[in-house]
Amino acid sequence: MGNLEPLSSVDAAWLGMEDSTNLMMVSGILTLEKPIDFNRLKQVLETRMLQFRRFRQRVVQPKLAITPAYWEDDPNFDINTHLLRVALPAPGDQATLQEMVSDIMSTPLDFAKPLWHVTVIENYGEGCAIMTRLHHCIADGMALVMVLLSMTDFSPNAKHTSDRPKEEPEENRAGGPITARFKRGSSAVTRLRKRARRAVA
């Protein structure tokens, strides 16, 4: 099948539960004390997150129900279709942010493209928020934490080279969610809390 890879049974199950009233997405938000450089964030996504092939693949669902869905490299992949910048209306407080997040979460992902999206929400207080959405067939909640970790550094002066874990060799994969692709640290959540305020600063 070349670059085609059938979905695992678990991933296919998550995909099968998707409908207009049940969007199978995992969402996460980073709130930052200061605005971020949008172009730098784009570079971070390109050099870090896109190293994982799954974020450059789309799901193909054959017309025949007996034929399983599969992953396919998106020949027209463009990071600009996965990254959006919006301004939070006044007064830019938590209630306004929650309302916007609710609207974003009710918007389906485009199944013609890789199933993830990042929205930078500006004018949140004196800073901003970064909302990341992944389809559940790509990742679960812990994997989303790891994705957010992969975009952060301990130091604001860190270089843009990636220090995140590499993808494991194909023969070592179990075929489940992308969680299995990461070599997990002892406490991803703790590290995320320490890094979040310095994320792409």
Stockholm file with secondary structure:
# STOCKHOLM 1.0

chainA/1-201         MGNLEPLSSVDAAWLGMEDSTNLMMVSGILTLEKPIDFNRLKQVLETRMLQFRRFRQRVVQPKLAITPAYWEDDPNFDINTHLLRVALPAPGDQATLQEMVSDIMSTPLDFAKPLWHVTVIENYGEGCAIMTRLHHCIADGMALVMVLLSMTDFSPNAKHTSDRPKEEPEENRAGGPITARFKRGSSAVTRLRKRARRAVA
#=GR chainA/1-201 SS CTTCEECCHHHHHHHHTCBTTBCCEEEEEEEESSCCCHHHHHHHHHHTGGGSGGGGEEEECCSSTTSCCEEEECTTCCGGGSEEEEECCTTCSHHHHHHHHHHHHTSCCCTTSCSEEEEEEEEETTEEEEEEEEETTTCCHHHHHHHHHHTCCSSTTCCSSCCSCCCCCGGGCCSSCGGGGSCCCSCHHHHHHHHHTTTTC
#=GC SS_cons         CTTCEECCHHHHHHHHTCBTTBCCEEEEEEEESSCCCHHHHHHHHHHTGGGSGGGGEEEECCSSTTSCCEEEECTTCCGGGSEEEEECCTTCSHHHHHHHHHHHHTSCCCTTSCSEEEEEEEEETTEEEEEEEEETTTCCHHHHHHHHHHTCCSSTTCCSSCCSCCCCCGGGCCSSCGGGGSCCCSCHHHHHHHHHTTTTC
//
